[in-house]
């Protein structure tokens, strides 16, 4: 935000902002809110105010809709109906009774959500998708070189919706896990040049390894901004401008450093989805570590086993085992250096042990 703002790009951010940094001075327009409708309305006002031929960047961090803030405790007929086509109505499924028993004036959202989780969740998601799609279509009507990217979280926690929730493409792990089922999320981008989509109608599935930290350097490339050395050194991501300009399965992203993650708290679901607390990825190798607990290290070669079921960290002595030990040592050292550099968690939050199975 700050780099683009300093370079004359009109920047607006609307929705959630869970960081300690104040947006004042970083953007030209902002509304921090946990109300979905207010965030969308502010975003539309911002787009309407952008002068012709002015570079702009619109950031939306949309909160999930819930009945207490956006529906006033009651779903309209149309919004509630959005939940039904997307739900598998199984015989003798208690949630089939939701329409008659939970759609009324009940102001206790928690009680109603607990009694009718799948339909409530789907109704919320359906309305959100429809609203965002409308905003993207509005942006696409503007002239000039436009780029839109949409991403989301990795789905609901298993106990919030029902016992049939699975990770994306059945990867191991759910939301809040450092296995790939918790790290991989939907990400779609499209570019328009003078009102014409630069990508084919059916798009292309990008196999490149993209990360959220790659978005900032990509945006700077798109605006033609060269950040100062200090800013450049602070960015751990790399630009995927090549994939934007040539969206094909062959586009690649070359990283100059490892990718690392930390999740401090327990993950939902079955114990097989509960990952160690730290993870590092170098090339095809991914190492997960729960330090000072006795939980064994986990090493996966994702080029051979992308579902993280076969831990090769303690493989028998076979050809190449010495190489694996060297890889683990390098990754462990890099991860420890990164962990030591992390700031203290805000408040009194304490890390929890991830025992797994």
C-alpha positions, -999 to +999 in steps of 0.1 A: +000+000+000+026+025+011+049+021-019+020+024-044+005+054-025+039+071-026+042+066-063+008+083-070-014+052-073-049+059-058-053+032-031-084+022-013-089-006+013-123-017+026-133-045+050-112-063+076-078-050+087-065-073+115-030-056+117-016-032+142-004-008+115-027+022+110-040+027+075-037+065+078-011+077+054-010+043+036-041+047+015-063+074+000-096+059+012-104+033+037-133+018+057-123-008+083-155-028+091-167-063+098-199-056+079-200-072+045-226-048+030-208-016+042-175-028+028-190-035-006-208-001-007-176+017+002-157-001-025-183+009-051-182+045-040-144+044-043-146+031-079-171+058-088-147+085-075-116+074-095-107+100-121-102+089-157-067+078-166-057+076-129-039+044-117-058+029-088-057-002-066-088-015-048-082-039-019-112-057-004-108-080+026-144-091+029-158-104+062-180-134+061-217-125+061-236-136+092-272-131+102-264-108+131-247-081+111-261-082+076-294-100+078-307-086+110-314-122+122-336-131+092-327-144+058-348-131+029-364-157+007-340-152-021-308-152+000-319-183+019-326-201-013-290-197-023-281-223+003-301-251-012-287-259-046-252-263-032-261-287-004-263-324-009-297-333+006-293-367+020-322-389+031-330-385+068-306-356+070-318-333+099-307-302+080-335-308+055-358-294+082-339-262+083-362-243+059-392-248+082-376-245+116-347-221+114-355-195+088-377-174+110-371-144+133-347-161+157-322-134+166-298-159+182-275-165+152-253-190+171-283-212+180-297-211+145-263-217+129-257-247+151-291-261+143-288-256+105-251-253+097-248-263+061-277-243+047-267-212+067-231-214+056-240-220+019-265-192+019-238-168+032-212-180+007-236-179-022-245-142-016-209-133-011-199-149-044-227-132-063-218-097-048-181-101-056-188-113-091-209-082-097-182-059-085-156-076-108-179-071-137-183-035-129-145-030-128-142-048-161-164-022-177-138+005-170-114+013-198-077+007-197-054-020-185-072-038-156-062-067-133-085-085-109-075-112-084-098-131-061-088-155-034-104-169-002-097-189+029-095-226+028-131-233+038-149-239+071-137-257+102-152-292+102-173-288+133-189-255+121-206-270+091-208-307+092-188-339+094-185-341+056-163-311+050-131-320+031-100-301+022-095-287-012-090-316-037-087-339-007-052-327+003-042-336+039-052-311+065-081-286+068-082-249+077-056-239+103-033-268+094+002-265+078-004-295+056-013-285+021-051-288+027-048-258+050-023-238+029-037-242-006-066-218-013-085-208-044-068-181-064-082-166-097-069-137-116-078-121-149-065-092-169-083-069-193-066-046-218-088-018-231-119-037-221-109-070-237-100-100-215-063-110-221-070-146-211-091-171-229-127-175-219-121-209-203-089-197-187-059-218-178-049-238-146-016-224-134+007-250-120+032-225-107+038-224-070+022-191-060+021-176-025+002-146-009+035-128-004+040-128-042+011-105-047+028-073-036+059-076-060+035-086-088+014-055-083+044-032-083+056-048-116+022-042-131+023-005-121+059-002-134+071+007-099+107-002-088+107-002-050+137+012-031+163-013-020+150-013+015+115-022+004+128-048-021+149-065+006+119-067+030+098-085+004+100-123+007+078-130-023+086-129-060+066-114-089+045-137-110+040-111-137+050-137-163+020-158-154-003-128-157+011-119-191+012-155-203-014-175-182-005-211-191+003-243-174+040-237-184+045-204-166+070-206-137+080-187-106+116-189-095+121-183-058+153-169-042+144-181-007+125-208+011+088-205+021+080-208+058+049-209+079+039-209+116+005-218+131+004-215+168-029-231+178-046-264+175-062-274+141-097-287+138-107-321+125-091-355+128-057-358+144-042-368+111-049-332+099-031-317+129+002-306+116+034-296+134+036-259+143+063-249+118+068-257+082+094-249+055+094-256+018+125-257-005+119-269-040+098-300-039+107-308-002+085-297+027+097-302+063+073-298+093+087-295+128+072-293+163+102-282+183+111-293+219+082-318+221+095-351+209+072-352+179+092-366+150+101-344+120+080-349+089+096-346+054+077-349+022+088-348-014+057-332-030+069-340-065+064-377-056+036-377-030+016-345-030-009-357-004+017-358+024+010-394+035+046-408+033+071-393+057+106-398+044+124-381+072+133-414+089+135-435+058+155-467+060+191-467+049+187-467+011+204-451-018+202-413-013+195-414+024+226-393+031+213-367+007+180-366+026+198-360+059+217-331+044+185-316+030+169-319+065+199-302+081+198-273+057+160-268+060+161-272+098+189-245+101+170-221+078+138-226+097+154-221+131+170-188+119+135-176+107+118-187+139+143-168+160+136-136+139+098-137+145+083-110+167+065-120+199+028-129+195+005-100+204-011-102+239-006-132+261-012-157+233+008-189+239+017-216+214-001-249+218+015-283+214+003-301+182+004-338+192-010-353+160-021-389+162 
